[in-house]
């Protein structure tokens, strides 16, 4: 059974978005993953296990209806 682990938002200015999320809804960085062309930042607070993923300029595959889809393997922090 699938479970909801995070929601992803593409942002233009990662640091500005992190600052906004801290002030507006008390989210802090839970994890940060640096890749060659993109940085992923996961934000959360102590109230829930659910996370908000902020993503820089990067694109995923699109399904036939135009929805961008991200599929994660059960591993590491996503078990």
Biopython code that builds the backbone (N, CA, C, O; Angstrom):
import numpy as np
from Bio.PDB.StructureBuilder import StructureBuilder

atoms = [
    (1, "UNK", "N", (0.833, -1.179, 0.000)),
    (1, "UNK", "CA", (0.000, 0.000, 0.000)),
    (1, "UNK", "C", (0.877, 1.241, 0.000)),
    (1, "UNK", "O", (1.830, 1.329, 0.774)),
    (2, "UNK", "N", (0.572, 2.174, -0.838)),
    (2, "UNK", "CA", (1.314, 3.432, -0.900)),
    (2, "UNK", "C", (0.949, 4.306, 0.291)),
    (2, "UNK", "O", (-0.149, 4.210, 0.838)),
    (3, "UNK", "N", (1.886, 5.158, 0.680)),
    (3, "UNK", "CA", (1.581, 6.117, 1.736)),
    (3, "UNK", "C", (2.055, 7.494, 1.304)),
    (3, "UNK", "O", (3.025, 7.627, 0.557)),
    (4, "UNK", "N", (1.372, 8.496, 1.774)),
    (4, "UNK", "CA", (1.717, 9.867, 1.464)),
    (4, "UNK", "C", (2.900, 10.264, 2.330)),
    (4, "UNK", "O", (2.803, 10.260, 3.558)),
    (5, "UNK", "N", (4.032, 10.610, 1.691)),
    (5, "UNK", "CA", (5.232, 10.931, 2.462)),
    (5, "UNK", "C", (5.617, 12.395, 2.363)),
    (5, "UNK", "O", (6.154, 12.964, 3.314)),
    (6, "UNK", "N", (5.347, 13.010, 1.219)),
    (6, "UNK", "CA", (5.639, 14.430, 1.090)),
    (6, "UNK", "C", (4.928, 15.009, -0.123)),
    (6, "UNK", "O", (4.459, 14.295, -1.009)),
    (7, "UNK", "N", (4.871, 16.306, -0.122)),
    (7, "UNK", "CA", (4.373, 17.039, -1.273)),
    (7, "UNK", "C", (5.529, 17.874, -1.800)),
    (7, "UNK", "O", (6.331, 18.383, -1.018)),
    (8, "UNK", "N", (5.622, 18.018, -3.101)),
    (8, "UNK", "CA", (6.764, 18.710, -3.691)),
    (8, "UNK", "C", (6.302, 20.004, -4.342)),
    (8, "UNK", "O", (5.261, 20.053, -4.998)),
    (9, "UNK", "N", (7.092, 21.044, -4.149)),
    (9, "UNK", "CA", (6.837, 22.338, -4.781)),
    (9, "UNK", "C", (8.101, 22.757, -5.502)),
    (9, "UNK", "O", (9.177, 22.767, -4.906)),
    (10, "UNK", "N", (7.990, 23.103, -6.771)),
    (10, "UNK", "CA", (9.129, 23.643, -7.512)),
    (10, "UNK", "C", (9.233, 25.127, -7.196)),
    (10, "UNK", "O", (8.240, 25.852, -7.269)),
    (11, "UNK", "N", (10.414, 25.574, -6.851)),
    (11, "UNK", "CA", (10.604, 26.968, -6.481)),
    (11, "UNK", "C", (11.713, 27.585, -7.327)),
    (11, "UNK", "O", (12.586, 26.879, -7.832)),
    (12, "UNK", "N", (11.673, 28.887, -7.475)),
    (12, "UNK", "CA", (12.701, 29.588, -8.242)),
    (12, "UNK", "C", (13.875, 30.011, -7.368)),
    (12, "UNK", "O", (15.017, 30.023, -7.827)),
    (13, "UNK", "N", (13.603, 30.357, -6.112)),
    (13, "UNK", "CA", (14.644, 30.802, -5.191)),
    (13, "UNK", "C", (14.541, 29.959, -3.922)),
    (13, "UNK", "O", (13.720, 30.237, -3.048)),
    (14, "UNK", "N", (15.369, 28.940, -3.830)),
    (14, "UNK", "CA", (15.291, 27.965, -2.751)),
    (14, "UNK", "C", (15.436, 28.607, -1.379)),
    (14, "UNK", "O", (14.617, 28.346, -0.498)),
    (15, "UNK", "N", (16.446, 29.434, -1.171)),
    (15, "UNK", "CA", (16.673, 30.038, 0.148)),
    (15, "UNK", "C", (15.532, 30.964, 0.551)),
    (15, "UNK", "O", (15.153, 31.000, 1.722)),
    (16, "UNK", "N", (14.983, 31.707, -0.391)),
    (16, "UNK", "CA", (13.841, 32.577, -0.093)),
    (16, "UNK", "C", (12.623, 31.743, 0.318)),
    (16, "UNK", "O", (11.889, 32.127, 1.229)),
    (17, "UNK", "N", (12.408, 30.615, -0.345)),
    (17, "UNK", "CA", (11.275, 29.740, -0.027)),
    (17, "UNK", "C", (11.451, 29.072, 1.334)),
    (17, "UNK", "O", (10.484, 28.935, 2.084)),
    (18, "UNK", "N", (12.676, 28.656, 1.661)),
    (18, "UNK", "CA", (12.937, 28.067, 2.979)),
    (18, "UNK", "C", (12.640, 29.095, 4.063)),
    (18, "UNK", "O", (11.987, 28.775, 5.057)),
    (19, "UNK", "N", (13.102, 30.303, 3.885)),
    (19, "UNK", "CA", (12.865, 31.373, 4.852)),
    (19, "UNK", "C", (11.368, 31.635, 5.029)),
    (19, "UNK", "O", (10.895, 31.810, 6.152)),
    (20, "UNK", "N", (10.630, 31.661, 3.929)),
    (20, "UNK", "CA", (9.188, 31.865, 4.003)),
    (20, "UNK", "C", (8.511, 30.754, 4.798)),
    (20, "UNK", "O", (7.676, 31.027, 5.661)),
    (21, "UNK", "N", (8.870, 29.496, 4.510)),
    (21, "UNK", "CA", (8.241, 28.359, 5.193)),
    (21, "UNK", "C", (8.557, 28.361, 6.686)),
    (21, "UNK", "O", (7.725, 27.956, 7.497)),
    (22, "UNK", "N", (9.741, 28.811, 7.047)),
    (22, "UNK", "CA", (10.089, 28.934, 8.473)),
    (22, "UNK", "C", (9.180, 29.952, 9.156)),
    (22, "UNK", "O", (8.617, 29.681, 10.216)),
    (23, "UNK", "N", (9.045, 31.106, 8.548)),
    (23, "UNK", "CA", (8.258, 32.180, 9.161)),
    (23, "UNK", "C", (6.758, 31.882, 9.132)),
    (23, "UNK", "O", (6.062, 32.092, 10.125)),
    (24, "UNK", "N", (6.270, 31.399, 8.008)),
    (24, "UNK", "CA", (4.824, 31.255, 7.814)),
    (24, "UNK", "C", (4.223, 30.052, 8.534)),
    (24, "UNK", "O", (3.150, 30.156, 9.128)),
    (25, "UNK", "N", (4.909, 28.910, 8.485)),
    (25, "UNK", "CA", (4.306, 27.686, 9.039)),
    (25, "UNK", "C", (5.257, 26.877, 9.914)),
    (25, "UNK", "O", (5.023, 25.692, 10.151)),
    (26, "UNK", "N", (6.326, 27.508, 10.395)),
    (26, "UNK", "CA", (7.227, 26.902, 11.368)),
    (26, "UNK", "C", (7.850, 25.585, 10.894)),
    (26, "UNK", "O", (7.977, 24.641, 11.675)),
    (27, "UNK", "N", (8.238, 25.523, 9.615)),
    (27, "UNK", "CA", (8.907, 24.334, 9.090)),
    (27, "UNK", "C", (10.411, 24.547, 9.117)),
    (27, "UNK", "O", (10.898, 25.644, 8.842)),
    (28, "UNK", "N", (11.142, 23.493, 9.450)),
    (28, "UNK", "CA", (12.598, 23.530, 9.476)),
    (28, "UNK", "C", (13.146, 22.466, 8.528)),
    (28, "UNK", "O", (12.428, 21.536, 8.161)),
    (29, "UNK", "N", (14.394, 22.593, 8.134)),
    (29, "UNK", "CA", (15.012, 21.629, 7.231)),
    (29, "UNK", "C", (15.205, 20.298, 7.944)),
    (29, "UNK", "O", (15.855, 20.230, 8.987)),
    (30, "UNK", "N", (14.632, 19.237, 7.372)),
    (30, "UNK", "CA", (14.796, 17.882, 7.888)),
    (30, "UNK", "C", (15.922, 17.165, 7.157)),
    (30, "UNK", "O", (16.600, 16.313, 7.732)),
    (31, "UNK", "N", (16.117, 17.508, 5.894)),
    (31, "UNK", "CA", (17.157, 16.873, 5.093)),
    (31, "UNK", "C", (17.417, 17.747, 3.867)),
    (31, "UNK", "O", (16.559, 18.513, 3.429)),
    (32, "UNK", "N", (18.608, 17.607, 3.338)),
    (32, "UNK", "CA", (18.992, 18.360, 2.142)),
    (32, "UNK", "C", (19.833, 17.430, 1.282)),
    (32, "UNK", "O", (20.773, 16.814, 1.784)),
    (33, "UNK", "N", (19.517, 17.317, 0.004)),
    (33, "UNK", "CA", (20.252, 16.440, -0.908)),
    (33, "UNK", "C", (20.759, 17.267, -2.082)),
    (33, "UNK", "O", (19.975, 17.870, -2.816)),
    (34, "UNK", "N", (22.071, 17.288, -2.251)),
    (34, "UNK", "CA", (22.703, 18.053, -3.324)),
    (34, "UNK", "C", (23.042, 17.109, -4.478)),
    (34, "UNK", "O", (23.664, 16.068, -4.268)),
    (35, "UNK", "N", (22.634, 17.470, -5.691)),
    (35, "UNK", "CA", (22.959, 16.728, -6.893)),
    (35, "UNK", "C", (23.624, 17.690, -7.880)),
    (35, "UNK", "O", (23.689, 18.891, -7.619)),
    (36, "UNK", "N", (24.113, 17.180, -8.998)),
    (36, "UNK", "CA", (24.791, 18.026, -9.979)),
    (36, "UNK", "C", (23.927, 19.186, -10.459)),
    (36, "UNK", "O", (24.407, 20.315, -10.567)),
    (37, "UNK", "N", (22.662, 18.916, -10.747)),
    (37, "UNK", "CA", (21.830, 19.945, -11.365)),
    (37, "UNK", "C", (20.675, 20.424, -10.496)),
    (37, "UNK", "O", (19.886, 21.263, -10.931)),
    (38, "UNK", "N", (20.561, 19.906, -9.270)),
    (38, "UNK", "CA", (19.401, 20.253, -8.446)),
    (38, "UNK", "C", (19.715, 20.036, -6.975)),
    (38, "UNK", "O", (20.545, 19.200, -6.618)),
    (39, "UNK", "N", (19.047, 20.793, -6.138)),
    (39, "UNK", "CA", (19.104, 20.589, -4.692)),
    (39, "UNK", "C", (17.692, 20.316, -4.207)),
    (39, "UNK", "O", (16.764, 21.054, -4.538)),
    (40, "UNK", "N", (17.525, 19.253, -3.420)),
    (40, "UNK", "CA", (16.240, 18.946, -2.799)),
    (40, "UNK", "C", (16.330, 19.325, -1.331)),
    (40, "UNK", "O", (17.332, 19.042, -0.674)),
    (41, "UNK", "N", (15.295, 19.958, -0.820)),
    (41, "UNK", "CA", (15.227, 20.299, 0.594)),
    (41, "UNK", "C", (13.897, 19.799, 1.126)),
    (41, "UNK", "O", (12.840, 20.099, 0.571)),
    (42, "UNK", "N", (13.961, 19.027, 2.217)),
    (42, "UNK", "CA", (12.761, 18.499, 2.868)),
    (42, "UNK", "C", (12.533, 19.277, 4.151)),
    (42, "UNK", "O", (13.427, 19.371, 4.992)),
    (43, "UNK", "N", (11.333, 19.838, 4.304)),
    (43, "UNK", "CA", (10.976, 20.628, 5.472)),
    (43, "UNK", "C", (9.895, 19.919, 6.267)),
    (43, "UNK", "O", (9.017, 19.272, 5.697)),
    (44, "UNK", "N", (9.962, 20.044, 7.588)),
    (44, "UNK", "CA", (8.923, 19.472, 8.446)),
    (44, "UNK", "C", (8.959, 20.158, 9.792)),
    (44, "UNK", "O", (9.823, 20.993, 10.059)),
    (45, "UNK", "N", (8.002, 19.794, 10.643)),
    (45, "UNK", "CA", (8.036, 20.248, 12.029)),
    (45, "UNK", "C", (7.712, 19.061, 12.934)),
    (45, "UNK", "O", (7.479, 17.956, 12.445)),
    (46, "UNK", "N", (7.695, 19.278, 14.220)),
    (46, "UNK", "CA", (7.487, 18.184, 15.172)),
    (46, "UNK", "C", (6.042, 17.701, 15.242)),
    (46, "UNK", "O", (5.757, 16.703, 15.903)),
    (47, "UNK", "N", (5.138, 18.389, 14.576)),
    (47, "UNK", "CA", (3.720, 18.044, 14.638)),
    (47, "UNK", "C", (3.343, 16.837, 13.783)),
    (47, "UNK", "O", (2.326, 16.193, 14.042)),
    (48, "UNK", "N", (4.158, 16.520, 12.756)),
    (48, "UNK", "CA", (3.767, 15.491, 11.795)),
    (48, "UNK", "C", (4.996, 14.888, 11.120)),
    (48, "UNK", "O", (6.057, 15.510, 11.078)),
    (49, "UNK", "N", (4.844, 13.664, 10.589)),
    (49, "UNK", "CA", (5.902, 13.037, 9.801)),
    (49, "UNK", "C", (5.881, 13.510, 8.351)),
    (49, "UNK", "O", (6.845, 13.305, 7.614)),
    (50, "UNK", "N", (4.785, 14.141, 7.942)),
    (50, "UNK", "CA", (4.647, 14.609, 6.570)),
    (50, "UNK", "C", (5.658, 15.719, 6.294)),
    (50, "UNK", "O", (5.924, 16.553, 7.160)),
    (51, "UNK", "N", (6.219, 15.727, 5.088)),
    (51, "UNK", "CA", (7.233, 16.710, 4.732)),
    (51, "UNK", "C", (6.847, 17.479, 3.474)),
    (51, "UNK", "O", (6.104, 16.991, 2.622)),
    (52, "UNK", "N", (7.369, 18.679, 3.387)),
    (52, "UNK", "CA", (7.246, 19.493, 2.192)),
    (52, "UNK", "C", (8.604, 19.477, 1.506)),
    (52, "UNK", "O", (9.612, 19.848, 2.108)),
    (53, "UNK", "N", (8.633, 19.052, 0.261)),
    (53, "UNK", "CA", (9.880, 19.005, -0.501)),
    (53, "UNK", "C", (9.945, 20.230, -1.400)),
    (53, "UNK", "O", (9.048, 20.473, -2.207)),
    (54, "UNK", "N", (11.019, 20.998, -1.251)),
    (54, "UNK", "CA", (11.259, 22.128, -2.141)),
    (54, "UNK", "C", (12.294, 21.701, -3.160)),
    (54, "UNK", "O", (13.317, 21.113, -2.809)),
    (55, "UNK", "N", (12.034, 21.992, -4.395)),
    (55, "UNK", "CA", (12.885, 21.553, -5.493)),
    (55, "UNK", "C", (13.246, 22.768, -6.345)),
    (55, "UNK", "O", (12.373, 23.579, -6.653)),
    (56, "UNK", "N", (14.510, 22.907, -6.729)),
    (56, "UNK", "CA", (14.952, 23.941, -7.646)),
    (56, "UNK", "C", (14.495, 23.652, -9.049)),
    (56, "UNK", "O", (13.610, 22.817, -9.239)),
    (57, "UNK", "N", (15.056, 24.301, -10.034)),
    (57, "UNK", "CA", (14.622, 24.157, -11.432)),
    (57, "UNK", "C", (14.996, 22.775, -11.950)),
    (57, "UNK", "O", (16.155, 22.524, -12.281)),
    (58, "UNK", "N", (14.024, 21.886, -12.019)),
    (58, "UNK", "CA", (14.241, 20.504, -12.389)),
    (58, "UNK", "C", (12.917, 19.933, -12.860)),
    (58, "UNK", "O", (11.864, 20.394, -12.418)),
    (59, "UNK", "N", (12.936, 18.935, -13.751)),
    (59, "UNK", "CA", (11.687, 18.408, -14.280)),
    (59, "UNK", "C", (11.624, 16.893, -14.165)),
    (59, "UNK", "O", (12.638, 16.206, -14.288)),
    (60, "UNK", "N", (10.417, 16.379, -13.927)),
    (60, "UNK", "CA", (10.163, 14.949, -13.854)),
    (60, "UNK", "C", (9.462, 14.490, -15.123)),
    (60, "UNK", "O", (9.170, 15.298, -16.005)),
    (61, "UNK", "N", (9.195, 13.210, -15.215)),
    (61, "UNK", "CA", (8.413, 12.663, -16.326)),
    (61, "UNK", "C", (6.974, 13.127, -16.207)),
    (61, "UNK", "O", (6.475, 13.357, -15.106)),
    (62, "UNK", "N", (6.319, 13.261, -17.330)),
    (62, "UNK", "CA", (4.904, 13.633, -17.327)),
    (62, "UNK", "C", (4.078, 12.457, -17.807)),
    (62, "UNK", "O", (4.474, 11.744, -18.728)),
    (63, "UNK", "N", (2.915, 12.254, -17.172)),
    (63, "UNK", "CA", (2.021, 11.186, -17.609)),
    (63, "UNK", "C", (1.233, 11.678, -18.826)),
    (63, "UNK", "O", (1.369, 12.837, -19.219)),
    (64, "UNK", "N", (0.410, 10.811, -19.429)),
    (64, "UNK", "CA", (-0.316, 11.201, -20.647)),
    (64, "UNK", "C", (-1.233, 12.416, -20.477)),
    (64, "UNK", "O", (-1.565, 13.079, -21.459)),
    (65, "UNK", "N", (-1.647, 12.713, -19.235)),
    (65, "UNK", "CA", (-2.507, 13.865, -18.980)),
    (65, "UNK", "C", (-1.712, 15.121, -18.634)),
    (65, "UNK", "O", (-2.296, 16.170, -18.363)),
    (66, "UNK", "N", (-0.389, 15.017, -18.642)),
    (66, "UNK", "CA", (0.440, 16.178, -18.371)),
    (66, "UNK", "C", (0.850, 16.358, -16.920)),
    (66, "UNK", "O", (1.512, 17.338, -16.578)),
    (67, "UNK", "N", (0.453, 15.394, -16.042)),
    (67, "UNK", "CA", (0.851, 15.487, -14.642)),
    (67, "UNK", "C", (2.296, 15.038, -14.490)),
    (67, "UNK", "O", (2.690, 14.016, -15.053)),
    (68, "UNK", "N", (3.086, 15.786, -13.739)),
    (68, "UNK", "CA", (4.468, 15.389, -13.472)),
    (68, "UNK", "C", (4.457, 14.368, -12.349)),
    (68, "UNK", "O", (3.834, 14.586, -11.310)),
    (69, "UNK", "N", (5.141, 13.260, -12.554)),
    (69, "UNK", "CA", (5.094, 12.142, -11.625)),
    (69, "UNK", "C", (6.483, 11.845, -11.081)),
    (69, "UNK", "O", (7.451, 11.753, -11.836)),
    (70, "UNK", "N", (6.570, 11.695, -9.768)),
    (70, "UNK", "CA", (7.804, 11.289, -9.107)),
    (70, "UNK", "C", (7.533, 9.952, -8.433)),
    (70, "UNK", "O", (6.577, 9.835, -7.666)),
    (71, "UNK", "N", (8.345, 8.954, -8.699)),
    (71, "UNK", "CA", (8.211, 7.635, -8.091)),
    (71, "UNK", "C", (9.465, 7.369, -7.279)),
    (71, "UNK", "O", (10.579, 7.526, -7.778)),
    (72, "UNK", "N", (9.283, 6.959, -6.012)),
    (72, "UNK", "CA", (10.417, 6.721, -5.130)),
    (72, "UNK", "C", (10.514, 5.249, -4.756)),
    (72, "UNK", "O", (9.505, 4.583, -4.521)),
    (73, "UNK", "N", (11.733, 4.761, -4.706)),
    (73, "UNK", "CA", (11.990, 3.403, -4.240)),
    (73, "UNK", "C", (11.914, 3.392, -2.723)),
    (73, "UNK", "O", (12.317, 4.356, -2.071)),
    (74, "UNK", "N", (11.394, 2.296, -2.154)),
    (74, "UNK", "CA", (11.371, 2.166, -0.696)),
    (74, "UNK", "C", (12.777, 1.931, -0.214)),
    (74, "UNK", "O", (13.292, 0.815, -0.290)),
    (75, "UNK", "N", (13.393, 2.966, 0.276)),
    (75, "UNK", "CA", (14.770, 2.864, 0.764)),
    (75, "UNK", "C", (15.089, 4.104, 1.579)),
    (75, "UNK", "O", (14.425, 5.133, 1.451)),
    (76, "UNK", "N", (16.096, 4.000, 2.405)),
    (76, "UNK", "CA", (16.552, 5.144, 3.177)),
    (76, "UNK", "C", (15.443, 5.787, 3.982)),
    (76, "UNK", "O", (14.795, 5.124, 4.791)),
    (77, "UNK", "N", (15.221, 7.059, 3.770)),
    (77, "UNK", "CA", (14.227, 7.785, 4.561)),
    (77, "UNK", "C", (12.807, 7.565, 4.076)),
    (77, "UNK", "O", (11.867, 8.072, 4.689)),
    (78, "UNK", "N", (12.622, 6.810, 2.975)),
    (78, "UNK", "CA", (11.293, 6.562, 2.426)),
    (78, "UNK", "C", (10.904, 5.097, 2.527)),
    (78, "UNK", "O", (10.571, 4.473, 1.520)),
    (79, "UNK", "N", (10.942, 4.550, 3.716)),
    (79, "UNK", "CA", (10.563, 3.141, 3.923)),
    (79, "UNK", "C", (9.161, 3.083, 4.443)),
    (79, "UNK", "O", (8.638, 1.996, 4.688)),
]
sb = StructureBuilder()
sb.init_structure("model")
sb.init_model(0)
sb.init_chain("A")
sb.init_seg("    ")
for serial, (resi, resn, name, xyz) in enumerate(atoms, 1):
    if name == "N":
        sb.init_residue(resn, " ", resi, " ")
    sb.init_atom(name, np.array(xyz, "f"), 0.0, 1.0, " ", f" {name:<3s}", serial, name[0])
structure = sb.get_structure()
